Every structure is written in structure tokens, then in C-alpha cells.
Amino acid sequence: MKQAKHWAAALALVLASGWSALAQTISSPNKGLQLHFSLSQDGAPMYRLSFADGQEIIRPSHLGLEMTDAKKSFDKGLEVTDTKESTFDETWKPVWGEVKSIRNNYNELLVTLKKKSNGDPIAIRFRLFDDGLGFRYEFPGGKDRNFYVVKRELTEFAMTGDHKAHWIPGDYDTEEYDYQHSRLSEIRGLFDKAFTENCSQTAFSKTGVQTPLMLKSDKGVYINLHEAALIDFPAINLDLDDKTMTFRVELTPDAQGNRGHIEAPFNTPWRTAIVSRDARDILASKLTYNLNEPCAYETTDWIKPIKYVGVWWEMITGKSTWAYTDDLPYVKIGETDYSKVKPNGKHAANTKHVKEYIDFAAKHGFDAVLVEGWNIGWEDWFGNSKDRVFDFVTPYPDFNVAELRDYAKSKGVKLIMHHETSGSVTNYERHMEKAYKFMGDNGYSAVKSGYVGNIIPRGEYHYGQSMVNHYLHAVKEAAKHKISVNAHESVHMTGLSRTYPNLIAQESARGQEYQAFGGNKPNHLTVLPFTRLIGGPMDYTPGIFQMDVNKYNPDNNSHVNTTICNQLACYVTMYSPLQMAADLPEVYAKHMDAFQFIKDVAVDWDDTKIIEAEPGEYITIARKAKDSDKWFVGNVAGYDGHKSSFTLDFLDAGKTYTATIYADGKGANYKTNPEVYTIRKVQVKKGSKLSLTSAPGGGFAISIIPNKK
């Protein structure tokens, strides 16, 4: 009752401030959504979003930006000088993706405004799609109107109720948190528990949350809030007013406390709301990509989807180390003499061991091998705010670059470089050109970069404007050397892979590594596609088959909170053109029958069907492999498991297929019995029905291969 009074009061306030009866309205192409724009009585821009039947999705919400120079603020005192409506409809083909082609169809409203006091212009561009809304601020520039310093952004998303949400704590530095599921009104009380320790973190509010944010109303409306085309601007979080259930955009500040420096002409990133009464539409939406610019490269044939293995999981579990020696408390690049120290005997990135991974990759048809810990400097790399931490070109004594380059080439396997920066961006940028040239000279076509720890320049945050610019700078520079980038600990993805498709994946969330750091929630993989993956593909590193981590390292008692079949399903449900088989070859040797699915499954697709989905509970997806008639199906389930029953209506008529079904075995459970599974083959055709049960924290995977005539 109290909450209802708050909402009524908020609505009365909006009406009192003059939500205009002359509000301009546009509809989505299919007429299912409506966007309404108006100015309040004091000249503040406002919008609301509704279904065509009148049901509100976003209540009247403020727009605008406040500048450090109040005279330059666009908060109130505005007047409309022009409006234009237009329609756009195209179909474009991604370099890689979940589907062969993407339709980009929207109706647009461009509102041009100026400040009454000084005539400063600004425009707000709205694009309304069948599945949601995007809008941004545009600064045309002009004499004495080119430079602005943002104090805060005033954009709001006013919710219609106390929605349920899958959220992580608002933070300027990390997204590596377990998701919480609660009412919006419960965020404040849960925040401290949710704000778990990380290498670098900065909270700003006990009601702050990150995007993409997944919401569901009591009327069954799914809402996903995020941003698109994040370029030259700070990344957003959202801060909730839990009395009115209104989110306001929280921009990441710089070291001086400013929230963005604008040099006009300039367009901000898009603020987005994907909406539907069907959860499957959220996963299928391409709105985020459609709000990005077309591909910036003339040729893209050098950008290849990759399935890889690597020297990583054994280091994450503590079985092996990144560092070459335990004798050095301090390393000075260019001066420390590694020939005079004793190897620790646990360094994983040595020539002999990497050759074993190359052999494994070649034998089982993998494209590449990732090698971490190959370069000098790992002995004192973290926690020292050290600037000159790595040089990215000098190997440890036991890692022969030329020998491994030639050996990998002889086996038809690529090597993936690793560039950990330890947050020292100044150091990385001074070495970047040399490092990328070194990669090119030695046959490396992809790099995994990392930004663990606090940022240098000191005082900057991972998601501030300067770091946003750095991440994109690295991608553009890499492209000059035909290198693809997989960045870890970087800013959330916002669809930029459409424009820069060598941004092949990122981490930017709590990944598989946390299974070796105490574990992830067993429903984690039913949430990530609705949150993190809305902006682009994730390097989640699936494929763990041995769930008791102490079997790798007796000192680590962590447990991987999934079943083997849940791990298999990830290759379908967790879309990425960069997929790792993360476990050790000796572990896969014990389960070669299940490993067959990882060998078979594609990493690039012509078509995708979202069969069923509910965030936090279950996801079932079918995908058709690129330039193939093969289909693959994956299901991941949460705490309660899931019973699936679906029809193979996506198969071609007149063909028969062999479906190999990898399912949780009898008594399977993510905690107590995670490694049992069954494999069976059945003959199927278009219209065949399958019924399968996934265990708690479990899943299933299916390969559907056409029979030869």
C-alpha cells in the first residue's frame, strides 16, 4: 500500500510538472510499441514507453545532462525547434554470429532542442524497434559550443512496479559478481552481501546495479536495460530510487570526478530498453548490434571464429603457475637475469608442455592453443601498483618462441598470445605496437588481454572514459596487424563487435575461473545470456569435466557447480565465436565419449532458435552450423533442474537425421553427483518430439547430423 502511494505521488508530480497533452508519439514498425516524448512545463525533456494496448513499460522519465558549467546544462528551460520522423529497414550480414543475416528495422524520431537562455542546441534521437527502444543525445557543436564537461547524466528509467531483477552490484571497476535475484525494493538490504571481494572494485551506492539489467514485472513483461555503441564516453551503471522505483544513469567518473568530456560534434552512446512479454525475445534481440555502425574494415577474411584449448585451467586451479621461479620478490624488466634463478618446476608455459597441447589440439581438430605465463614478469605482477610490469615480447628461458611457432605451424594449429597488463595501461600502450608486431612475426592471430587490478594512470577506473577509449584503441591497433582481441576485466560489451568484428569476445563478467575460486551459483549460466551476453559474446571458457578442484590441487577445495552435460550445453547456450575446451587433456581422456560433442559443435552459425527460456531457471537453444545442415541443441538448468519437451520443427522436411543426445545420468546433481551422463542416438526428422530432463545445475546437449543418402 505504501509503495502504491509512492508511485501515485510520483505520477502526480509528473503531471503537475506538465507532461504535455501534445506529446509526440511514434510506433514501432509492427505497431506493438509506442514511444512518447514531451517537455515538462519547466522545459525538461521526458519520455515514456508503452505497449500499443496502453500498458506502460517505462513511466514518464526525465532526460538530459547536467554540465559542470550550469549554463551549459541540458536539464530544463529547453524548447523544441524541430522534429523529424523517419523509417529505416535493411538486412545486413555479420562477419560471425548467431544468424546469417540480421534485419535492422525501426521508426525514428529526431527531436532538436535549444536552451531558451543561450540558444545552445542539443538533439535527442529515438529509434523504436519491434523489440525495444534506443535513444541518444547529439551535440551538433558550433562557435563556443564544442566543449562540455559532464557533471551527471539525468536519464531515467521509471519502472511501473517493484519488479523482480537479476542484478549485480553497481561498480566502476568490475562485473565479476554472482547475480542476485530479488525485488527492486530488496536491493538495498542485499547489497552488502552481494558486494563480494575482488581485485579492483568501487561501489557508488547501496542501490546501484550494473547493466545489462534483466527485469520482469508482475504482469509478465521482460525488460532489459543497457547501452549500445559505447565510444568515447564513460560506461553506465544504474542507481535506483527505491521509493519510486526509478533508475537514473550513473556515469563512471574520471580521476578528477568528472563524468565525461564532450568534444562536439558528438553523439553519446545509446541508452537501450529491450522489452517483450516473451523471455525468448530478449535472447533473440539484435537491437544492441543494430544501434552500432556497420563494419569499419574493408576486408574481414582474416577474422576467424576459434575453438581452442590451452594452458590455463591448470594454473587457475593452482596445479601450475604463471611465474617461472619463486626466487624473485622483485623483477625489473630488462635488468633481471632469469638465467641465474632456480625454476620452480611448476611453470606451465614451457616448450615441452605447450607442444603437448599443440599435439592434443591437432589430434582433435582444435584451431588454437592459448598460452598464459610465457613472458617474464609474473613474479611480482599483481598488487604492487607497478607501472613497468611486462614488456610483452620477452619469453621465460623455458619458452622457445621460434620453436613453438614452427611446431604449431607444422601441425596446422595457431597459438594465442596472452597480454596481461596488471591494470598498467600506460605500460601497455608504450609497448603495444612492438607487441602486436611480435605477434605477427611469430604467427599469432589472436590475443587474450587482461586488466587485473587497479588502473594506472592511478585514480582512473576500468569503466571510465579514458579506459573505454583505451579498449577500443587496442582493438583498432590490433586490426592493423590482423589480430583478434579477447579482452578480460574490460568494460561491458555494447554491440561494438558489429563495427569492429576482431573484438571477437570479452570476459567482463564472472567467468568459469570462479569455479576454482569457491564456485559459481548453479543457475549462473541461465542468467548470463540475459545479462552479460546482451552486449556481445563472452569468453566463458566452458568444458570442465572434473568438478572437484582438489583433484588438480590438493590445497584447493573448490567445487565446479555444474554437471558435465551442463558444461557441454554451454557451447550452444553461451554464444561466442571464441570457445575454449578448458579442461586438461588427461581429464578429457577419461570422458572421450562426452568430449566428442565439444569436438563436433560449431562456433559460427547460420540460424538460431530460442526454444524455451526463463532467466535464472532454464534456457534451451538450437543452432544451425555455418554453411552446414548440422544442428546443435543445448539446455542449461538452474537450482530445480528442468523438464523439456519440444518439437524439432526447425529441421528440413524430407531429411532424416541422427540425433546424439548427451543427458544427465540417473541421480545427477551439480553438487552431489555431477559427472554422470548418458549418451544415446535416435533417428529424427522434422516434427519429431523430444522430452528430456535436466538435473539441478544440469543440462543436455544434442548434435543433429543429416544422414547420408
ChimeraX attribute file (.defattr): number of C-alpha atoms within 10 A of each C-alpha:
attribute: neighborCount
match mode: 1-to-1
recipient: residues
	/A:1	5
	/A:2	8
	/A:3	15
	/A:4	13
	/A:5	12
	/A:6	15
	/A:7	20
	/A:8	13
	/A:9	13
	/A:10	19
	/A:11	16
	/A:12	12
	/A:13	12
	/A:14	19
	/A:15	14
	/A:16	11
	/A:17	15
	/A:18	16
	/A:19	21
	/A:20	15
	/A:21	7
	/A:22	10
	/A:23	15
	/A:24	15
	/A:25	14
	/A:26	19
	/A:27	23
	/A:28	23
	/A:29	19
	/A:30	13
	/A:31	13
	/A:32	16
	/A:33	26
	/A:34	25
	/A:35	25
	/A:36	18
	/A:37	22
	/A:38	23
	/A:39	24
	/A:40	21
	/A:41	17
	/A:42	13
	/A:43	20
	/A:44	20
	/A:45	26
	/A:46	22
	/A:47	24
	/A:48	21
	/A:49	27
	/A:50	18
	/A:51	18
	/A:52	15
	/A:53	10
	/A:54	10
	/A:55	15
	/A:56	16
	/A:57	24
	/A:58	21
	/A:59	23
	/A:60	24
	/A:61	21
	/A:62	23
	/A:63	23
	/A:64	21
	/A:65	19
	/A:66	20
	/A:67	21
	/A:68	15
	/A:69	11
	/A:70	11
	/A:71	12
	/A:72	21
	/A:73	20
	/A:74	24
	/A:75	21
	/A:76	20
	/A:77	17
	/A:78	24
	/A:79	18
	/A:80	18
	/A:81	11
	/A:82	11
	/A:83	14
	/A:84	10
	/A:85	13
	/A:86	11
	/A:87	13
	/A:88	12
	/A:89	10
	/A:90	9
	/A:91	10
	/A:92	12
	/A:93	14
	/A:94	18
	/A:95	20
	/A:96	23
	/A:97	25
	/A:98	24
	/A:99	19
	/A:100	19
	/A:101	15
	/A:102	18
	/A:103	13
	/A:104	16
	/A:105	20
	/A:106	26
	/A:107	21
	/A:108	24
	/A:109	24
	/A:110	18
	/A:111	22
	/A:112	20
	/A:113	21
	/A:114	18
	/A:115	20
	/A:116	14
	/A:117	10
	/A:118	9
	/A:119	12
	/A:120	20
	/A:121	22
	/A:122	20
	/A:123	20
	/A:124	20
	/A:125	19
	/A:126	26
	/A:127	27
	/A:128	26
	/A:129	28
	/A:130	21
	/A:131	22
	/A:132	26
	/A:133	27
	/A:134	25
	/A:135	22
	/A:136	21
	/A:137	21
	/A:138	20
	/A:139	22
	/A:140	16
	/A:141	17
	/A:142	12
	/A:143	5
	/A:144	7
	/A:145	15
	/A:146	14
	/A:147	16
	/A:148	18
	/A:149	18
	/A:150	22
	/A:151	20
	/A:152	21
	/A:153	20
	/A:154	18
	/A:155	22
	/A:156	25
	/A:157	26
	/A:158	24
	/A:159	22
	/A:160	18
	/A:161	22
	/A:162	22
	/A:163	21
	/A:164	18
	/A:165	23
	/A:166	23
	/A:167	26
	/A:168	25
	/A:169	32
	/A:170	26
	/A:171	26
	/A:172	26
	/A:173	25
	/A:174	27
	/A:175	26
	/A:176	23
	/A:177	19
	/A:178	23
	/A:179	22
	/A:180	20
	/A:181	19
	/A:182	16
	/A:183	17
	/A:184	23
	/A:185	20
	/A:186	15
	/A:187	23
	/A:188	14
	/A:189	11
	/A:190	16
	/A:191	19
	/A:192	11
	/A:193	9
	/A:194	16
	/A:195	19
	/A:196	12
	/A:197	9
	/A:198	14
	/A:199	12
	/A:200	20
	/A:201	19
	/A:202	15
	/A:203	15
	/A:204	15
	/A:205	16
	/A:206	17
	/A:207	22
	/A:208	24
	/A:209	26
	/A:210	26
	/A:211	24
	/A:212	28
	/A:213	21
	/A:214	26
	/A:215	26
	/A:216	22
	/A:217	18
	/A:218	11
	/A:219	10
	/A:220	13
	/A:221	16
	/A:222	26
	/A:223	25
	/A:224	21
	/A:225	23
	/A:226	27
	/A:227	26
	/A:228	25
	/A:229	25
	/A:230	24
	/A:231	18
	/A:232	22
	/A:233	23
	/A:234	29
	/A:235	29
	/A:236	29
	/A:237	26
	/A:238	27
	/A:239	21
	/A:240	25
	/A:241	15
	/A:242	17
	/A:243	16
	/A:244	22
	/A:245	21
	/A:246	23
	/A:247	23
	/A:248	23
	/A:249	22
	/A:250	27
	/A:251	25
	/A:252	26
	/A:253	24
	/A:254	20
	/A:255	14
	/A:256	8
	/A:257	12
	/A:258	19
	/A:259	25
	/A:260	24
	/A:261	18
	/A:262	18
	/A:263	16
	/A:264	15
	/A:265	13
	/A:266	15
	/A:267	21
	/A:268	19
	/A:269	24
	/A:270	24
	/A:271	24
	/A:272	25
	/A:273	25
	/A:274	24
	/A:275	27
	/A:276	22
	/A:277	14
	/A:278	14
	/A:279	21
	/A:280	21
	/A:281	16
	/A:282	26
	/A:283	21
	/A:284	16
	/A:285	19
	/A:286	21
	/A:287	29
	/A:288	27
	/A:289	23
	/A:290	22
	/A:291	24
	/A:292	20
	/A:293	14
	/A:294	17
	/A:295	17
	/A:296	12
	/A:297	13
	/A:298	6
	/A:299	8
	/A:300	15
	/A:301	8
	/A:302	12
	/A:303	19
	/A:304	21
	/A:305	21
	/A:306	21
	/A:307	22
	/A:308	22
	/A:309	28
	/A:310	25
	/A:311	24
	/A:312	23
	/A:313	21
	/A:314	18
	/A:315	19
	/A:316	20
	/A:317	24
	/A:318	19
	/A:319	19
	/A:320	20
	/A:321	23
	/A:322	23
	/A:323	25
	/A:324	28
	/A:325	19
	/A:326	13
	/A:327	13
	/A:328	16
	/A:329	8
	/A:330	12
	/A:331	19
	/A:332	13
	/A:333	14
	/A:334	10
	/A:335	7
	/A:336	14
	/A:337	10
	/A:338	16
	/A:339	9
	/A:340	8
	/A:341	13
	/A:342	12
	/A:343	16
	/A:344	13
	/A:345	12
	/A:346	17
	/A:347	20
	/A:348	25
	/A:349	29
	/A:350	21
	/A:351	16
	/A:352	14
	/A:353	14
	/A:354	21
	/A:355	17
	/A:356	12
	/A:357	21
	/A:358	27
	/A:359	18
	/A:360	17
	/A:361	25
	/A:362	19
	/A:363	10
	/A:364	13
	/A:365	14
	/A:366	22
	/A:367	19
	/A:368	25
	/A:369	27
	/A:370	22
	/A:371	23
	/A:372	21
	/A:373	25
	/A:374	28
	/A:375	24
	/A:376	25
	/A:377	26
	/A:378	22
	/A:379	18
	/A:380	15
	/A:381	23
	/A:382	17
	/A:383	13
	/A:384	11
	/A:385	17
	/A:386	15
	/A:387	19
	/A:388	20
	/A:389	25
	/A:390	25
	/A:391	21
	/A:392	23
	/A:393	18
	/A:394	17
	/A:395	17
	/A:396	22
	/A:397	15
	/A:398	15
	/A:399	20
	/A:400	15
	/A:401	16
	/A:402	12
	/A:403	12
	/A:404	19
	/A:405	17
	/A:406	14
	/A:407	16
	/A:408	23
	/A:409	14
	/A:410	11
	/A:411	13
	/A:412	16
	/A:413	21
	/A:414	25
	/A:415	26
	/A:416	25
	/A:417	26
	/A:418	20
	/A:419	24
	/A:420	23
	/A:421	26
	/A:422	27
	/A:423	29
	/A:424	23
	/A:425	21
	/A:426	16
	/A:427	19
	/A:428	23
	/A:429	15
	/A:430	12
	/A:431	16
	/A:432	19
	/A:433	16
	/A:434	14
	/A:435	20
	/A:436	26
	/A:437	17
	/A:438	16
	/A:439	23
	/A:440	16
	/A:441	12
	/A:442	16
	/A:443	18
	/A:444	21
	/A:445	22
	/A:446	28
	/A:447	22
	/A:448	21
	/A:449	22
	/A:450	19
	/A:451	19
	/A:452	23
	/A:453	23
	/A:454	22
	/A:455	22
	/A:456	20
	/A:457	17
	/A:458	13
	/A:459	13
	/A:460	21
	/A:461	28
	/A:462	32
	/A:463	27
	/A:464	26
	/A:465	24
	/A:466	20
	/A:467	24
	/A:468	21
	/A:469	16
	/A:470	19
	/A:471	20
	/A:472	17
	/A:473	13
	/A:474	19
	/A:475	20
	/A:476	20
	/A:477	14
	/A:478	25
	/A:479	21
	/A:480	12
	/A:481	17
	/A:482	20
	/A:483	25
	/A:484	26
	/A:485	25
	/A:486	22
	/A:487	26
	/A:488	21
	/A:489	23
	/A:490	25
	/A:491	26
	/A:492	28
	/A:493	28
	/A:494	26
	/A:495	27
	/A:496	26
	/A:497	25
	/A:498	26
	/A:499	18
	/A:500	22
	/A:501	25
	/A:502	27
	/A:503	28
	/A:504	29
	/A:505	26
	/A:506	26
	/A:507	27
	/A:508	22
	/A:509	24
	/A:510	20
	/A:511	22
	/A:512	23
	/A:513	19
	/A:514	19
	/A:515	22
	/A:516	22
	/A:517	16
	/A:518	15
	/A:519	18
	/A:520	23
	/A:521	18
	/A:522	25
	/A:523	25
	/A:524	25
	/A:525	30
	/A:526	26
	/A:527	24
	/A:528	24
	/A:529	22
	/A:530	26
	/A:531	27
	/A:532	25
	/A:533	24
	/A:534	32
	/A:535	25
	/A:536	25
	/A:537	26
	/A:538	29
	/A:539	24
	/A:540	26
	/A:541	24
	/A:542	22
	/A:543	25
	/A:544	24
	/A:545	26
	/A:546	21
	/A:547	22
	/A:548	19
	/A:549	24
	/A:550	17
	/A:551	13
	/A:552	21
	/A:553	17
	/A:554	12
	/A:555	12
	/A:556	17
	/A:557	16
	/A:558	19
	/A:559	20
	/A:560	26
	/A:561	26
	/A:562	34
	/A:563	35
	/A:564	32
	/A:565	35
	/A:566	35
	/A:567	27
	/A:568	31
	/A:569	33
	/A:570	26
	/A:571	29
	/A:572	25
	/A:573	26
	/A:574	24
	/A:575	23
	/A:576	27
	/A:577	23
	/A:578	22
	/A:579	26
	/A:580	24
	/A:581	25
	/A:582	22
	/A:583	20
	/A:584	21
	/A:585	16
	/A:586	8
	/A:587	14
	/A:588	19
	/A:589	10
	/A:590	12
	/A:591	14
	/A:592	13
	/A:593	13
	/A:594	20
	/A:595	19
	/A:596	14
	/A:597	21
	/A:598	24
	/A:599	14
	/A:600	13
	/A:601	22
	/A:602	23
	/A:603	22
	/A:604	24
	/A:605	21
	/A:606	18
	/A:607	17
	/A:608	21
	/A:609	17
	/A:610	18
	/A:611	18
	/A:612	17
	/A:613	22
	/A:614	17
	/A:615	28
	/A:616	23
	/A:617	21
	/A:618	26
	/A:619	30
	/A:620	25
	/A:621	22
	/A:622	24
	/A:623	27
	/A:624	24
	/A:625	21
	/A:626	19
	/A:627	10
	/A:628	12
	/A:629	14
	/A:630	20
	/A:631	25
	/A:632	24
	/A:633	26
	/A:634	27
	/A:635	34
	/A:636	37
	/A:637	32
	/A:638	28
	/A:639	19
	/A:640	16
	/A:641	21
	/A:642	21
	/A:643	13
	/A:644	18
	/A:645	12
	/A:646	14
	/A:647	14
	/A:648	15
	/A:649	12
	/A:650	16
	/A:651	21
	/A:652	14
	/A:653	10
	/A:654	7
	/A:655	13
	/A:656	18
	/A:657	21
	/A:658	18
	/A:659	22
	/A:660	18
	/A:661	21
	/A:662	25
	/A:663	29
	/A:664	29
	/A:665	21
	/A:666	11
	/A:667	12
	/A:668	23
	/A:669	23
	/A:670	24
	/A:671	17
	/A:672	10
	/A:673	18
	/A:674	27
	/A:675	19
	/A:676	15
	/A:677	18
	/A:678	14
	/A:679	14
	/A:680	10
	/A:681	13
	/A:682	10
	/A:683	14
	/A:684	20
	/A:685	21
	/A:686	16
	/A:687	14
	/A:688	12
	/A:689	12
	/A:690	11
	/A:691	9
	/A:692	15
	/A:693	18
	/A:694	26
	/A:695	29
	/A:696	27
	/A:697	32
	/A:698	34
	/A:699	33
	/A:700	29
	/A:701	33
	/A:702	26
	/A:703	23
	/A:704	25
	/A:705	18
	/A:706	20
	/A:707	12
	/A:708	8
	/A:709	5
